[in-house]
Amino acid sequence: MAMAAAVLIVGFGLVGIAFALYLFSQLRKISLHKEGDKEDEKDGFLLAQASEEGHGNKGMKVCLQRMRQIHRDIRDGAKAFLYAEYMMCLAFVVAFGLLVLGTVSHVGPGEWDMQQGTLTALSFAVGALTSMVSGYLGMMVAVYANARTTISAMETPTSLAWKSSFNAAFRAGGVMGFALTGLALLVLYTLINLYAGYYDATTAEGALKLFECIAGFGLGGSAIALFGRVGGGIYTKAADVGADLAGKVVAGIPEDDPRNPA
């Protein structure tokens, strides 16, 4: 029974990660270049050139160049944000991990259980690291998919454009979902098996202490998710306000105008 459970847990974790890789491979098939269109790292925004070229093949080429440049700018901005956020998260994990170590180890007046405190703090750190890795993968896949969703929406006929763009966005979300659950399942299962060497899980007392230590994993993951939620919301709002200002000041587009989707 124990072997069957282990096979199911590890198997489904690996299946989740494998399916995430499959979805990403489907996403990679979408090229950001049309036939005969080569990428130029010095594209720039080309706003003036786009106005001069107008419509047609040349205008479309300029639009594709602008799209790739914006895609690179978003990617660089996302990496800069994650670096700044995760530096703060690492400091938080160290500080809060020490707090968890001290509070959990102290079991009574003059009584200390350093093993339980250390294992709980370790679970907290592992959970936080797992959440950070998942957040980074999710952000990078989202950034990777945004331009590919846009270029999928340019296909003809319209029915194919709707289908292709929806599939691109849906698969990008699926990569994050399946990779996160598969990774968390495997890490948590590994952690439980490692801690089983310190506590006898076949007894009620041993199992209780083991899973009290494992509870730190959820605390660490939730804490980093909170940082991502709050910090990401602030960053997103700043980008939204910046896009509104750029639309009004640079392009002369009124607020809430449909020509400015931001």
N, C-alpha and C positions, 0 to 999 in steps of 0.2 A: 504493500500500500504506500509506504514512504517513497519507494523508488518510482512508483507510478505518478505520485504527486510531484516529485522533483522533475520528472520528464515533462509533465504538463506545464509546470511553471516556467522552466527554462525554455521549453519548446515554443510556447506562446510568446515569450519575450523575444526570442530570436525571430519568430515569424513576424512580429510587429516591426522590428528593425529592418528585416528583409523587405517587407512591403513598403516601408518608408523609402528605402533605397530604390525600389522599383518605381514608385511615384516620382522620385527625383529624376530618375533616368528618363522617364517620359517627359518631364519638364525640360530637361537638357536638350531634347530634340528640337525645341523651338529656337530658331536662330533669330538674332537681332538684326540680321542683314538680309536685304533682298538680293536677288540675283544681279551681279555686277556692281553691287554697292559694297565698298570696302571701308572699314573703320579707320577713322583718323583721330588719333589721341589729342590732336590740337583742334578738334571741332569747335570748342567754345559753345556759347549759346547761339551764335549766328542769328540773332534776332533781326538785325538790319538786313542781312542777306536774305532771310526768309521773306521779309516784306518785299524786297526787290525781285526775288525770283517768282513770287506768286504761285500759281498752281501748275500742275503738269509734272513731268518726270523730274525736272530739276528741283521744283518745289518740294516734291515728295522726298527726294534724296536729302535735302536740307532738313526736313522734318525728322527723318530717321537719324540724322547726325545729332540734332538737338535732343532727341529722345535718349540716345546713348549717352550724351554728355550729362543730361539730367539724372539718368540712371547711375552713372559713376559718382555724381555729386551726392545723391541720396545714400549710396553705399558707403562713401567716405564719411558722411555725417553720422550714419548709423554706427559705424565702427568707432568713431570718436566718442559718441554718446555711451556706447557699451563699455569702452575703456574707462571713461570717467566714472560711470556708475559702479562698475565692478571693483574699482580701486576702493571706493567707499564701502562696498559690500564686504570686501576682504577685511577691512579694518573692523567692521561691525561683527563679522564672524569670529574674529580673534577675541574681541572684547566680550561679546556675549557668550562665546564658548567658555571663556574663563569664568564668567558668572555662573553658567550652568554647571561647570565643574565644581565650583565652591558650594553652591546651594544643594546640589544632589548628593555630594559627598558627605555633607553634614547631616547625619541621621538622628542626632540627639545631642544633649549636653555632653561635650567631651568625647563624642563618638563620631568616628569618620569611616566611611566606606569608599576609599579612593578608587577601588576597582569599578564600582557602579557609576561613580561620578565621571571617571575617565571614559568609560565606554559610552555613556550618555552624551558627553561632550564630543566624542568622536563621531557618533551617529549624527549629531547636529551639524558638524562640519561636512560630513559626507553628503547629507541631505542638501545642505546649502550649495555644495559644489555641483551636485547633480542638477539642481535647479538652475544654476548659472550656465552650465553646459547646454541645458535644454533651451534656456532663454536665448543664448547666443545662436544656436542652430535655428531656432524659430525666426529670429530677426534676419539672419542672413538668407534663409530660404525665402522669406517674404520680400526682401529687397531683390533677390535674384528673380523672383516671379513677377514683380510689378511691370517691368518693361516687356516681358514675354506675354503677359496678359494683354497689354496694350497692342502689341504687334499682332496677336491672335485676333483681336477685335477689328483689325484692318482687312481681314480676309473677305473674299466675296464667294458666293452671295451672302446676304445678311444673315440668313439662317445658319450658315456655316460659321460666321463670325461669332454669333451668340454662343454656339456650341463650343467652339475652340477656346474662346475667352473664359467661359464658365469652367471648362475642364482644367484650364491652366491654373485659375485661382483655387479651384476645389482641390486639385492635386497638391498645390503648395501648402494649403491648410492641412491636408492629410499627412504630409511629410512630418510636420510638427507634432500632430496628434499621435501617430503611430510610433514615431521615434521616442517621444517623451514617455509614453506608457511602457514601451518595451524596455527602454533604458532603466526607468525607475523600478520595474519589476525585477530585472536582473540584478541591479545593485542592491535592492532590499533583500532579495533572496540570498545573495552572497553574504550580506552583513549578518543576517540571521544565522546562517551556518557557521560563520566565524565566531559569533557570540555563543553558539552552542558549545564551544570548547571551554567556556568559562562558567556556564550555568547548565545544570541538568534539566533540559526541557521536558523530560519524562515525569518530573514531579511538579506539583502545583506551585510550590514556592519558587523552584528554579525557573519555571515558565513565566511566572509573574515578574520576577526580577529581569529576566531576559527581555521581555517585551516592554518593561518600563525603560530599559536602556534604548530599545529600538524606537521608542516614542520620540527621541531626539531627532530622528531622521525626518519625520513629518514637520517638526518645529522648524528645522533648518530650511527645508524646502519652502514652507509657507512664508518664512521671514524674507527670503530672497524674492519670492513671488510678490510680496507686498512692496518691496523696493521697485520691482519692475512695473507694478501697476501704478504706483504713485509717481515715480520718476518718469516713466514712459508717458503718463498722462500730461504731466507738466511740459515735457519735451514736445509732445504732439501739439499741445495748445500753443506753444511758442511758435512752432512751425506753421500752424494755421493762421495765427495773427500775422506772421511774416509774409505768408502768401497773400493774405488780404491786402496788406500794405503795398506789396510789390504790384499787385493787380491794379490798385488805385493810383499809386504814385508813378510807377514805371510805365505800365501799359495804358493808363488812363481808363480803366474799366471800372464802372460804378460798383459799389458794394452789393453783394448777393446777385450779381449779374450771371446768367447761365454760361457766359463765355469764360468765366473764371471758376472752374470746378472746385477750387480750394475754398 
